[in-house]
Amino acid sequence: MGAKIRRIVPNFVYEVSIRTVDRCFLFTPNHNPQSPLLDATSPPCSLERNNNIIPKSSILNIIGAAIGKALLTSPIQIHAFDVNSNHIHIVFSVTESQMDNVVSFFRQVFSTIARKVNLHWDREGHVFGGRSRAHSCLDDDVAAQKVLYAMTNPAKDNLIDKTARSPFFTTYHHQAKGAPLKYWYIDFNAYNTAGANRKKSHRLKDYLCWVEWETTPLPAHQAMTPSQRQTWFRKQVRAYDEKFGEKRQQDGHTVLGFEKLKATNPRNKPANPKKSGKSPLCHCSDKSHAKEFRKQWKAFLNQYIPASADYRNGMRDREFPVGSYKPPLFDVSFALAP
């Protein structure tokens, strides 16, 4: 069966998830809690500009910087971006003016994360195990639920006891406490363009840059003040944490905690991985809305499929339904070349 056709409609909330290849623990934390943006082997002073020590990025910073850089060139509205040891959850939406940014944003984020993670763990090959799964959230309640699910996922999986103690990348502290989302990177392109190390006075440290970004409130939360939204997040996440804690106690389970997570081999994978369930067409708390969405989806396919066929057959000016993306073209002459 072919992959689900992408359709992104303006001002509609979407939930996206993507796993690492073979579900390996490639997002294993590698930082010191006192210096979360740096690898544990990198001294805190390495981020100061008055020395020549080149800092080494933590996995947490790799992800945060990748998001920030992608938002500079391809802005979209991030409602949550949270990471577990081997997968990522994203909740986002776009305005009409941002529709063309979706593909470039995710391409840049996933590509940057993959290259930097491979470099950090000294490995090669794919980081992500396949195409991301994207689902529409048809109402405010389910959109909020998906944001909370993303944030509290490590607690649900018994990796930590409280979401606030997650050693993985999370927007929780920003959304619940107002903490800044500020990360660093070395601008190697600018460094190389300026002459790299061919000049004795040319310091790589001078190309250390910072990028800061913010999440966008969910549509249902935009009328709230920042303080009200933060209170809502703290209260809701606390309720999730307590529920997971009660279930953990009933089942006789314990949490791994930061030190054991940090000691995990990133090349390892779950001994008994859960099977991925069937991907739903959408997320919705009202069955009648889901039924209506299925009708709309069929109508969309009836427009998209013939448009795609015409486009592949040479009709380059063929119009596509709103929110869809043109299929990639296959160069037959190149494919048939000896």
Contacts in CASP RR format, 6 or more apart in sequence:
PFRMAT RR
TARGET T0000
AUTHOR 0000-0000-0000
METHOD contacts of the structure
MODEL  1
MGAKIRRIVPNFVYEVSIRTVDRCFLFTPNHNPQSPLLDATSPPCSLERN
NNIIPKSSILNIIGAAIGKALLTSPIQIHAFDVNSNHIHIVFSVTESQMD
NVVSFFRQVFSTIARKVNLHWDREGHVFGGRSRAHSCLDDDVAAQKVLYA
MTNPAKDNLIDKTARSPFFTTYHHQAKGAPLKYWYIDFNAYNTAGANRKK
SHRLKDYLCWVEWETTPLPAHQAMTPSQRQTWFRKQVRAYDEKFGEKRQQ
DGHTVLGFEKLKATNPRNKPANPKKSGKSPLCHCSDKSHAKEFRKQWKAF
LNQYIPASADYRNGMRDREFPVGSYKPPLFDVSFALAP
3 131 0 8 1.000
4 134 0 8 1.000
4 279 0 8 1.000
5 301 0 8 1.000
5 304 0 8 1.000
5 324 0 8 1.000
6 134 0 8 1.000
6 324 0 8 1.000
6 325 0 8 1.000
7 300 0 8 1.000
7 304 0 8 1.000
7 321 0 8 1.000
7 323 0 8 1.000
7 324 0 8 1.000
8 14 0 8 1.000
8 94 0 8 1.000
8 99 0 8 1.000
8 102 0 8 1.000
8 134 0 8 1.000
8 323 0 8 1.000
9 136 0 8 1.000
9 322 0 8 1.000
9 323 0 8 1.000
10 93 0 8 1.000
10 94 0 8 1.000
10 95 0 8 1.000
10 96 0 8 1.000
10 98 0 8 1.000
10 99 0 8 1.000
10 323 0 8 1.000
11 93 0 8 1.000
11 94 0 8 1.000
11 95 0 8 1.000
11 96 0 8 1.000
11 219 0 8 1.000
12 93 0 8 1.000
12 136 0 8 1.000
12 137 0 8 1.000
13 79 0 8 1.000
13 91 0 8 1.000
13 92 0 8 1.000
13 93 0 8 1.000
13 136 0 8 1.000
13 137 0 8 1.000
13 143 0 8 1.000
13 146 0 8 1.000
13 218 0 8 1.000
13 219 0 8 1.000
14 91 0 8 1.000
14 92 0 8 1.000
14 93 0 8 1.000
14 134 0 8 1.000
14 135 0 8 1.000
14 136 0 8 1.000
14 137 0 8 1.000
15 89 0 8 1.000
15 90 0 8 1.000
15 91 0 8 1.000
15 134 0 8 1.000
15 135 0 8 1.000
15 137 0 8 1.000
15 143 0 8 1.000
15 146 0 8 1.000
15 150 0 8 1.000
15 283 0 8 1.000
16 88 0 8 1.000
16 89 0 8 1.000
16 90 0 8 1.000
16 91 0 8 1.000
16 92 0 8 1.000
16 106 0 8 1.000
16 132 0 8 1.000
16 133 0 8 1.000
16 134 0 8 1.000
16 135 0 8 1.000
17 87 0 8 1.000
17 88 0 8 1.000
17 89 0 8 1.000
17 90 0 8 1.000
17 132 0 8 1.000
17 133 0 8 1.000
18 87 0 8 1.000
18 88 0 8 1.000
18 110 0 8 1.000
18 128 0 8 1.000
18 129 0 8 1.000
18 130 0 8 1.000
18 131 0 8 1.000
18 132 0 8 1.000
18 133 0 8 1.000
19 86 0 8 1.000
19 87 0 8 1.000
19 128 0 8 1.000
19 129 0 8 1.000
19 130 0 8 1.000
20 26 0 8 1.000
20 27 0 8 1.000
20 86 0 8 1.000
20 87 0 8 1.000
20 127 0 8 1.000
20 128 0 8 1.000
20 129 0 8 1.000
21 125 0 8 1.000
21 126 0 8 1.000
21 127 0 8 1.000
21 128 0 8 1.000
21 129 0 8 1.000
21 130 0 8 1.000
22 129 0 8 1.000
22 269 0 8 1.000
23 86 0 8 1.000
23 87 0 8 1.000
23 269 0 8 1.000
23 270 0 8 1.000
23 273 0 8 1.000
24 86 0 8 1.000
24 266 0 8 1.000
24 267 0 8 1.000
24 268 0 8 1.000
24 269 0 8 1.000
25 85 0 8 1.000
25 86 0 8 1.000
25 264 0 8 1.000
25 265 0 8 1.000
25 266 0 8 1.000
25 267 0 8 1.000
25 268 0 8 1.000
25 269 0 8 1.000
26 86 0 8 1.000
26 117 0 8 1.000
26 121 0 8 1.000
26 127 0 8 1.000
26 266 0 8 1.000
27 59 0 8 1.000
27 63 0 8 1.000
27 83 0 8 1.000
27 84 0 8 1.000
27 85 0 8 1.000
27 86 0 8 1.000
27 88 0 8 1.000
27 117 0 8 1.000
27 168 0 8 1.000
27 169 0 8 1.000
27 266 0 8 1.000
28 59 0 8 1.000
28 85 0 8 1.000
28 261 0 8 1.000
28 262 0 8 1.000
28 264 0 8 1.000
28 265 0 8 1.000
28 266 0 8 1.000
29 58 0 8 1.000
29 59 0 8 1.000
29 60 0 8 1.000
29 167 0 8 1.000
29 168 0 8 1.000
29 258 0 8 1.000
29 261 0 8 1.000
29 262 0 8 1.000
30 39 0 8 1.000
30 40 0 8 1.000
30 58 0 8 1.000
30 59 0 8 1.000
30 120 0 8 1.000
30 262 0 8 1.000
31 37 0 8 1.000
31 38 0 8 1.000
31 39 0 8 1.000
31 40 0 8 1.000
31 58 0 8 1.000
31 59 0 8 1.000
31 60 0 8 1.000
31 61 0 8 1.000
31 167 0 8 1.000
32 38 0 8 1.000
32 40 0 8 1.000
33 167 0 8 1.000
33 258 0 8 1.000
34 44 0 8 1.000
35 42 0 8 1.000
35 44 0 8 1.000
35 58 0 8 1.000
36 58 0 8 1.000
36 60 0 8 1.000
36 61 0 8 1.000
37 47 0 8 1.000
37 57 0 8 1.000
37 58 0 8 1.000
37 60 0 8 1.000
37 61 0 8 1.000
37 183 0 8 1.000
37 184 0 8 1.000
38 44 0 8 1.000
38 46 0 8 1.000
38 47 0 8 1.000
38 55 0 8 1.000
38 56 0 8 1.000
38 57 0 8 1.000
38 58 0 8 1.000
38 61 0 8 1.000
39 56 0 8 1.000
39 57 0 8 1.000
39 58 0 8 1.000
39 120 0 8 1.000
40 58 0 8 1.000
40 262 0 8 1.000
41 56 0 8 1.000
42 53 0 8 1.000
42 55 0 8 1.000
42 56 0 8 1.000
43 53 0 8 1.000
45 51 0 8 1.000
45 53 0 8 1.000
46 53 0 8 1.000
46 54 0 8 1.000
46 55 0 8 1.000
46 56 0 8 1.000
47 55 0 8 1.000
47 184 0 8 1.000
47 208 0 8 1.000
49 205 0 8 1.000
49 206 0 8 1.000
49 208 0 8 1.000
51 205 0 8 1.000
52 203 0 8 1.000
52 205 0 8 1.000
53 205 0 8 1.000
54 186 0 8 1.000
54 204 0 8 1.000
54 205 0 8 1.000
55 184 0 8 1.000
55 208 0 8 1.000
57 65 0 8 1.000
57 116 0 8 1.000
57 120 0 8 1.000
57 184 0 8 1.000
57 185 0 8 1.000
59 117 0 8 1.000
59 120 0 8 1.000
59 169 0 8 1.000
60 167 0 8 1.000
60 168 0 8 1.000
60 169 0 8 1.000
61 183 0 8 1.000
61 184 0 8 1.000
62 112 0 8 1.000
62 113 0 8 1.000
62 116 0 8 1.000
62 117 0 8 1.000
62 120 0 8 1.000
63 81 0 8 1.000
63 83 0 8 1.000
63 113 0 8 1.000
63 169 0 8 1.000
64 169 0 8 1.000
64 181 0 8 1.000
64 183 0 8 1.000
65 112 0 8 1.000
65 183 0 8 1.000
65 184 0 8 1.000
65 185 0 8 1.000
65 211 0 8 1.000
66 108 0 8 1.000
66 109 0 8 1.000
66 112 0 8 1.000
66 113 0 8 1.000
66 116 0 8 1.000
67 78 0 8 1.000
67 81 0 8 1.000
67 109 0 8 1.000
67 181 0 8 1.000
67 213 0 8 1.000
68 181 0 8 1.000
68 183 0 8 1.000
68 211 0 8 1.000
68 212 0 8 1.000
68 213 0 8 1.000
69 108 0 8 1.000
69 112 0 8 1.000
69 185 0 8 1.000
69 211 0 8 1.000
70 104 0 8 1.000
70 105 0 8 1.000
70 108 0 8 1.000
70 109 0 8 1.000
70 112 0 8 1.000
71 78 0 8 1.000
71 105 0 8 1.000
71 213 0 8 1.000
72 211 0 8 1.000
73 104 0 8 1.000
73 108 0 8 1.000
74 101 0 8 1.000
74 102 0 8 1.000
74 104 0 8 1.000
74 105 0 8 1.000
74 108 0 8 1.000
75 98 0 8 1.000
75 101 0 8 1.000
75 105 0 8 1.000
76 92 0 8 1.000
76 93 0 8 1.000
76 94 0 8 1.000
76 98 0 8 1.000
76 101 0 8 1.000
76 102 0 8 1.000
76 105 0 8 1.000
77 92 0 8 1.000
77 93 0 8 1.000
77 94 0 8 1.000
77 95 0 8 1.000
77 98 0 8 1.000
77 216 0 8 1.000
78 90 0 8 1.000
78 91 0 8 1.000
78 92 0 8 1.000
78 171 0 8 1.000
78 213 0 8 1.000
78 215 0 8 1.000
78 216 0 8 1.000
79 91 0 8 1.000
79 92 0 8 1.000
79 93 0 8 1.000
79 143 0 8 1.000
79 147 0 8 1.000
79 215 0 8 1.000
79 216 0 8 1.000
79 217 0 8 1.000
79 218 0 8 1.000
80 89 0 8 1.000
80 90 0 8 1.000
80 91 0 8 1.000
80 146 0 8 1.000
80 147 0 8 1.000
80 150 0 8 1.000
80 151 0 8 1.000
80 171 0 8 1.000
80 175 0 8 1.000
80 215 0 8 1.000
81 88 0 8 1.000
81 89 0 8 1.000
81 90 0 8 1.000
81 91 0 8 1.000
81 150 0 8 1.000
81 169 0 8 1.000
81 170 0 8 1.000
81 171 0 8 1.000
81 215 0 8 1.000
82 88 0 8 1.000
82 89 0 8 1.000
82 90 0 8 1.000
82 150 0 8 1.000
82 151 0 8 1.000
82 153 0 8 1.000
82 168 0 8 1.000
82 169 0 8 1.000
82 170 0 8 1.000
82 171 0 8 1.000
82 172 0 8 1.000
83 89 0 8 1.000
83 168 0 8 1.000
83 169 0 8 1.000
83 170 0 8 1.000
84 153 0 8 1.000
84 154 0 8 1.000
84 157 0 8 1.000
84 159 0 8 1.000
84 168 0 8 1.000
85 154 0 8 1.000
85 159 0 8 1.000
85 168 0 8 1.000
85 261 0 8 1.000
85 264 0 8 1.000
86 269 0 8 1.000
86 270 0 8 1.000
89 146 0 8 1.000
89 149 0 8 1.000
89 150 0 8 1.000
89 153 0 8 1.000
90 150 0 8 1.000
91 137 0 8 1.000
91 143 0 8 1.000
91 146 0 8 1.000
91 147 0 8 1.000
91 150 0 8 1.000
93 216 0 8 1.000
93 219 0 8 1.000
94 101 0 8 1.000
94 102 0 8 1.000
99 323 0 8 1.000
103 325 0 8 1.000
106 132 0 8 1.000
110 128 0 8 1.000
110 132 0 8 1.000
113 127 0 8 1.000
114 126 0 8 1.000
114 127 0 8 1.000
114 128 0 8 1.000
117 127 0 8 1.000
118 124 0 8 1.000
118 125 0 8 1.000
118 127 0 8 1.000
121 266 0 8 1.000
121 267 0 8 1.000
123 267 0 8 1.000
133 279 0 8 1.000
135 279 0 8 1.000
135 280 0 8 1.000
135 281 0 8 1.000
135 282 0 8 1.000
135 283 0 8 1.000
136 281 0 8 1.000
136 282 0 8 1.000
136 283 0 8 1.000
136 293 0 8 1.000
137 143 0 8 1.000
137 146 0 8 1.000
137 282 0 8 1.000
137 283 0 8 1.000
137 284 0 8 1.000
138 282 0 8 1.000
138 283 0 8 1.000
138 284 0 8 1.000
138 285 0 8 1.000
138 286 0 8 1.000
138 289 0 8 1.000
138 290 0 8 1.000
138 293 0 8 1.000
139 284 0 8 1.000
139 285 0 8 1.000
139 286 0 8 1.000
139 289 0 8 1.000
140 218 0 8 1.000
140 219 0 8 1.000
140 220 0 8 1.000
141 285 0 8 1.000
142 283 0 8 1.000
142 284 0 8 1.000
142 285 0 8 1.000
143 218 0 8 1.000
143 219 0 8 1.000
143 220 0 8 1.000
144 218 0 8 1.000
144 220 0 8 1.000
144 221 0 8 1.000
144 236 0 8 1.000
145 283 0 8 1.000
145 285 0 8 1.000
146 283 0 8 1.000
147 218 0 8 1.000
148 236 0 8 1.000
148 237 0 8 1.000
148 240 0 8 1.000
149 156 0 8 1.000
151 163 0 8 1.000
151 170 0 8 1.000
151 171 0 8 1.000
151 172 0 8 1.000
151 175 0 8 1.000
151 233 0 8 1.000
151 237 0 8 1.000
151 240 0 8 1.000
152 163 0 8 1.000
152 237 0 8 1.000
152 240 0 8 1.000
152 241 0 8 1.000
152 244 0 8 1.000
154 160 0 8 1.000
154 163 0 8 1.000
154 166 0 8 1.000
154 168 0 8 1.000
155 161 0 8 1.000
155 162 0 8 1.000
155 163 0 8 1.000
155 166 0 8 1.000
155 240 0 8 1.000
155 241 0 8 1.000
155 244 0 8 1.000
155 245 0 8 1.000
156 240 0 8 1.000
156 244 0 8 1.000
158 244 0 8 1.000
158 248 0 8 1.000
158 253 0 8 1.000
158 254 0 8 1.000
158 255 0 8 1.000
158 256 0 8 1.000
159 166 0 8 1.000
159 255 0 8 1.000
159 256 0 8 1.000
159 257 0 8 1.000
159 261 0 8 1.000
160 166 0 8 1.000
160 167 0 8 1.000
160 255 0 8 1.000
160 256 0 8 1.000
160 257 0 8 1.000
160 258 0 8 1.000
160 261 0 8 1.000
161 241 0 8 1.000
161 245 0 8 1.000
161 255 0 8 1.000
161 257 0 8 1.000
162 241 0 8 1.000
163 170 0 8 1.000
163 172 0 8 1.000
163 237 0 8 1.000
163 240 0 8 1.000
163 241 0 8 1.000
164 172 0 8 1.000
164 173 0 8 1.000
164 176 0 8 1.000
164 237 0 8 1.000
165 257 0 8 1.000
165 258 0 8 1.000
166 172 0 8 1.000
167 258 0 8 1.000
167 261 0 8 1.000
167 262 0 8 1.000
171 181 0 8 1.000
171 215 0 8 1.000
172 233 0 8 1.000
172 237 0 8 1.000
173 179 0 8 1.000
174 180 0 8 1.000
174 181 0 8 1.000
174 214 0 8 1.000
174 215 0 8 1.000
175 215 0 8 1.000
175 229 0 8 1.000
175 230 0 8 1.000
175 233 0 8 1.000
176 230 0 8 1.000
176 233 0 8 1.000
176 234 0 8 1.000
176 237 0 8 1.000
177 230 0 8 1.000
177 234 0 8 1.000
178 226 0 8 1.000
178 230 0 8 1.000
180 212 0 8 1.000
181 212 0 8 1.000
181 213 0 8 1.000
181 214 0 8 1.000
181 215 0 8 1.000
182 210 0 8 1.000
182 211 0 8 1.000
182 212 0 8 1.000
183 210 0 8 1.000
183 211 0 8 1.000
183 212 0 8 1.000
184 208 0 8 1.000
184 209 0 8 1.000
184 210 0 8 1.000
184 211 0 8 1.000
185 208 0 8 1.000
185 209 0 8 1.000
185 211 0 8 1.000
186 204 0 8 1.000
186 207 0 8 1.000
186 208 0 8 1.000
186 209 0 8 1.000
187 207 0 8 1.000
187 208 0 8 1.000
187 209 0 8 1.000
188 207 0 8 1.000
190 207 0 8 1.000
191 202 0 8 1.000
191 204 0 8 1.000
191 207 0 8 1.000
194 202 0 8 1.000
195 202 0 8 1.000
196 202 0 8 1.000
197 204 0 8 1.000
217 224 0 8 1.000
217 229 0 8 1.000
221 229 0 8 1.000
221 232 0 8 1.000
224 232 0 8 1.000
248 254 0 8 1.000
248 255 0 8 1.000
281 290 0 8 1.000
281 293 0 8 1.000
281 294 0 8 1.000
281 297 0 8 1.000
282 290 0 8 1.000
282 293 0 8 1.000
284 290 0 8 1.000
284 293 0 8 1.000
300 321 0 8 1.000
300 324 0 8 1.000
303 320 0 8 1.000
303 321 0 8 1.000
304 320 0 8 1.000
304 321 0 8 1.000
304 324 0 8 1.000
307 318 0 8 1.000
307 319 0 8 1.000
307 320 0 8 1.000
307 321 0 8 1.000
307 324 0 8 1.000
308 320 0 8 1.000
308 326 0 8 1.000
308 327 0 8 1.000
310 318 0 8 1.000
311 318 0 8 1.000
311 320 0 8 1.000
311 326 0 8 1.000
311 327 0 8 1.000
312 327 0 8 1.000
312 329 0 8 1.000
312 330 0 8 1.000
320 326 0 8 1.000
END
